[in-house]
Amino acid sequence: MIIGLIVGGIMGGKYLIRAGQLRDVVSEYGQYVKAIKEFQDKYQALPGDMANATTFWGAETSCPNPTYNATPHTATCNGDGNGMIYNRTTTAWDGTTAYEMFRAWQQLANAGFIRGGYSGMAGQGGVEYALPGVNVPASQLSGAGWTLFWLGSLAPSCCTWYYTGNNYGHILAFGAVNAAVYKGTTETAVITPSEALDIDSKIDDGMPGTGKVAASANIGGGLPNCVSGTGVSTDTYNVSYTSIACDLFFTTGM
């Protein structure tokens, strides 16, 4: 009986910790959207995309693509000022502004709109991948992080996102890191379908293919166990699957 109570207490404690971390995901999303908007109001530019960022925080050596440095620092590089943080419109990325998605977090921290410090650079060895806590924020949810980029209108046959016929705009991608996929943005499964549904329902409509919160569709090499359906707006979260299976994408309205 005593052993059972101890085991039950441990399991209950783990559940409470996990539940708290999931609540933090909702809070983090709101915090980052607010920070981006406040930055834009103050500087009349988007973080990372800002064409005169070095005027405020100094110039990084060898801009725009300096060598790897995992140490947080304020020296930065200018973006191209086209209104898009690391543009993605098809299956390819805009490689000319490859570091805007990392500079964005560095400049938000430089300006005091988010906590911490960031390197503003791509992953070690020149590979363009995210390192939570180094060049992108780490989530309070263990193993997860956030990336920020602009996603244009996609053809129905493209990628793992739900097709809307319209630009997604700037999105916050929440998930784990896989350096071999999607240039290493945080788009690898880190939560269960039930957890994804819970987060989606708190912020949006509880549907993985509509609204401002979405998951990877079960198409084009997406996450096969996260949702039930074939990449259409009526898909639902596959709550009968109880293992880690989902990432999430949050629109910012920008």
Helices and strands as residue ranges (DSSP letters): H 2-43, H 53-57, E 87-88, G 95-97, H 100-110, G 124-126, E 145-151, E 169-175, G 182-184, H 193-203, E 213-214, E 227-228, E 236-237, E 248-251
